[in-house]
Amino acid sequence: MTSASMRPLPLVTPQTEFFWKSGADGRLRLQECLSCDALIHPPKPVCPYCRGHDTGVREVSGRGTLFGFTINERFALPGLPAPYVIAQIAIDEDPRVRLTTRLTDCDHSVLELGMSMEVLFEHIDDVWLPLFRPTTEQTTPQPLPADEVDPSEFARRVRPMASQTKFEDKAVLSGVGASEMGRRLMRDPLALTVQACERAVADAGLTMDDIDGLSTYPGSPMESGFSEGGVTALESVLRIRPTWYNGGSETFGPGGSVITAMLAVASGLATHVLCFRTLWQSSRDELVRQGWALDSPGRIGGDMGWQVPFGGVSAAHTLAQTAQRHFHRYGTTRETLGWIALNQRANAEVNPEAIYRDPLTMDDYLAARTITTPFGLYDCDVPCDGAVAIIVSAAETASELARPPVRVEAVGTQILERLEWDQSTATHEPQVLGQAAHLWTRTSLRPEDVDIAQLYDGFTFNCLSWIEALGFCGIGEAKDFLEGGKNIARDGLLPLNTHGGQLSHGRTHGMGLLREAILQLRGDGGERQVPNARVAVVSSGGLTPSGVMLLRQDG
């Protein structure tokens, strides 16, 4: 078997066969709407533009504009060693369609956004992968196609509140807990979950018998490294016998388990809900290196089936191209992202829980090995093992709790952007602008009222996107806002990710950020405590559906 035949390939179905096999005659074909003439990608049963049901297949020229690219230097696939270039091509006939692809027959050093590109095909098994290369004759690079909605216009698309009664007022955050945390702990992830849950329940002054709800994200099989097995696994050992439970990834980001728990409490389905999140990716990766068969072979379906076959195996590859377009449009630089990484490391230095605590300079940041341009090592969060748990309680129980609870002032959850990674917002992390705009419609507080921000930083660029989306600076103004790092320092205008964030504390996704916000609002931040912190904003997720919460001290 050749290395090429071992490459991950897309799942070919009767609905997608026309695309994956169109290269057999050297012609690129896309789905078209017969009602509005739009091209549709990935294929869908209904046109996302006019909701028409009549669709067909159109042969297109195979030419387009280089909409984004990243030179991957970290990841490799069988028969596809690094470095290679992952790109997005805006198709000439309808630039709203962007094909994720791999570039070939080109000098990496001369690539520019806006270059003219043409298709050619790589044949592997029963699939013809559409690759692209620069056309022989190049003119001045073309302007990049604009987003369907300008980033500054999202607030106008938010739906008005369905009721003036806010469910947020009926729930409080009553307890927090975290397990042991570290790299390659090689512990049963469910044991880490139980440890965090026991600590959260004790922190709230409750017992396990008081818990009548369970909620988690993503609730997927534990083999992924992103879960302990979900509600099923935890209930099998703790026997909570919940009256309400929830688990899944199609929610408001990693912190969505907390927002759904608030809804359950507000509706009277539960009184005290235990929310939990466990990651053990660093141990899982080590087990794979040791030869344990945790990776399942087979074709790749879903949204990732349109990216992985071209080498786009990581969210880093999508966000790196988005960051590049932010650089292109607004003059952002690598140093801009560097101030975020340096800030998180400075905060981690005074947090004994953090995994990376050694000082980090801008020279260190810029000199670090490249992962996928423009991201280097310190632009990426730290895979780790650990669990975080949060208790959501009914507001009327506040006087019975061990500690003054933290209130949720507002949540932001509305989806306004395309969900497919490569078809969504061009210059900001997708699923950030819409949720941020929604948040501010549910409160009279404004960005200037926020004392601390715990913003999702799976990559430095995630954090930048949230800063602009939430209005702490204008769209495209992050370069000036972040310059020198003073505004985001613990004594700055917007103290950011005060425990070190995922970049230095460790990848605990949205729950670790939420725990830190609660600790800060309680005054339990220790050496990293921000004085007089009364209002906090916490985001989780992005790319996938995400959520954002505005928290405040009780009273």
C-alpha positions, 0 to 999 in steps of 0.5 A, a space after each residue: 500500500 502506498 503512502 498516498 493511498 493511506 492519506 485520509 480521504 473524504 467520505 463520498 456519498 451520492 450527494 457529493 460524488 459529483 464534486 469528488 469525482 468531477 476531476 476525472 475529466 479535468 473539470 471542476 463542478 459545484 452545486 448550483 441553485 436553479 432559483 437564484 443562480 448561486 453556487 453552493 458549497 459544501 453541497 446542501 439540500 436547500 440553497 442557504 441564500 434563497 432557501 430554494 429547493 431546486 438545485 443542480 450541478 454546474 461546470 465552472 472554469 476552475 479559476 479563482 482568487 487566492 483568498 487565504 493561505 498558510 504554510 504548514 510546518 508542524 503537521 504531516 499526513 502519509 505521503 504529504 510531509 511538511 511543509 505544504 500550503 493549505 489555502 482557500 480559493 474564492 471561485 471566480 463565478 461566485 466568490 462567496 464559495 471558498 474551496 479549502 485546498 492545497 497549493 502545488 507548483 508554486 514558490 511559497 515565498 511569492 504567494 500573495 493574497 489576491 493572486 489568480 489561481 487555477 485548478 488541477 487534480 490529484 487522483 487517489 483511489 476513487 477521489 479526485 482532489 481539486 488542488 490549485 496553483 498560480 496561473 501562468 500570467 499574473 496581474 496585480 493581486 485583486 482585492 479580496 471578496 468582502 464578507 456578506 455582512 461587514 463586521 461592524 454591522 452585526 449588532 443590527 442583525 440581533 433579534 430583540 429579546 423575546 421577553 423582558 424577563 431574563 432567565 439569567 436572573 433565576 440562576 447563580 454560579 455557586 461553586 467551582 472546582 478543579 482537578 489536578 492539572 498537568 502534562 501527560 498525567 496518565 490518569 483515568 480522565 474520569 478520576 479527574 472529573 470526579 475530583 473536580 466535581 467533588 471540589 465544586 460541590 464542597 465549595 458550594 457547601 452542598 453534598 452530592 445528594 443535593 445535586 439534581 442535574 448534570 451538564 457537560 460538553 462535549 459529551 463525546 466518547 472518551 477516546 477523543 481526549 476531549 471528554 471523560 465519556 460524558 454524563 453517562 460515565 459520571 452518572 455510572 460512578 456518582 449515581 446522582 440520579 438527576 432529574 435533568 441532564 445534558 451533554 453534547 457539542 452542538 451548544 454555546 461553546 465549551 461553556 454551553 453546559 453552564 448556559 443550558 444548566 441555567 435554563 434548566 434551573 430557571 424553568 424549575 427542572 433542577 435546583 443544583 446542576 453540576 457542570 463539568 469539562 475534562 480534557 486529557 489530550 496530552 496523555 492521549 497523544 502520548 498513548 498514541 505515540 506508544 502504539 495504543 490504537 486510539 485513532 479510528 481509520 476510515 473516510 472523513 465525513 462532516 465539515 472536516 471532510 472538506 479540509 482534512 484530505 488537503 492537509 487542513 487537519 487543525 483549527 490552526 489552519 483555518 484561523 491562521 488564514 483568517 489572521 492573515 486576512 486581518 493582517 492584510 486588511 488592518 495592518 495587524 502584525 505578529 507582534 500584535 499577537 505576541 502581546 497576548 502571548 506575553 500577557 498570558 505568560 506574565 499572569 501564569 508566572 504568579 499562578 502556581 497551577 499554570 503549566 508554563 510559568 517561565 518568563 517569555 519575551 517578545 524575542 522568544 515569541 518571534 523566534 519560536 518554531 513555526 506551526 503554520 504561518 503566521 502562528 508560532 509555538 506560543 500562539 497555540 494553547 497547551 494540551 494538558 490533562 485536567 477537569 473543571 466543574 461549576 455548580 449552577 444553582 437556583 437563585 432562591 438558594 443563594 442564602 443557603 450557599 457556603 459562599 456569596 454566589 456570582 450572578 450572570 448578568 447576560 449571555 450572548 448565544 445568537 448565531 449570525 455567521 456561516 457555521 462552515 469554517 472556510 465559508 464564514 467571516 473573513 477577518 475574525 474568528 467565526 462565531 464571535 461577532 454574532 454572539 458578542 453583539 447579542 450579549 450587549 442587547 441583554 444588559 444595560 452594562 457596556 464594555 467600559 463597565 467590565 473589570 476583567 476579561 477571560 477570553 477564549 485563547 485556543 490561539 492568540 488570534 481567538 483572543 484578538 477576535 473577541 476583544 474587537 467583537 466585544 467592543 473593547 476597541 473598534 473593529 481593526 483597532 487591536 494593533 493599537 489597543 494591544 501595543 505594548 501589552 499595557 491595556 491588557 495587563 492585570 493593572 491595565 484597562 482590561 485585565 485579560 486571562 488573569 490565570 494565564 489563559 489556555 496559552 500558558 495555564 493549559 487548555 481547559 477550554 471555556 470552563 477554565 476561563 469561567 472558573 477564573 472569572 468566578 475566583 476573581 469576582 470572589 476575590 480569591 485570585 491570590 497573587 494575581 487578583 485584580 483589585 475591585 473586580 466586580 464585572 467580568 466577561 467570559 467567552 468560550 469557543 469560536 469556529 464552532 458555535 460559541 457563547 459569551 457570558 457577562 458576570 457580576 458580583 452578587 448584590 
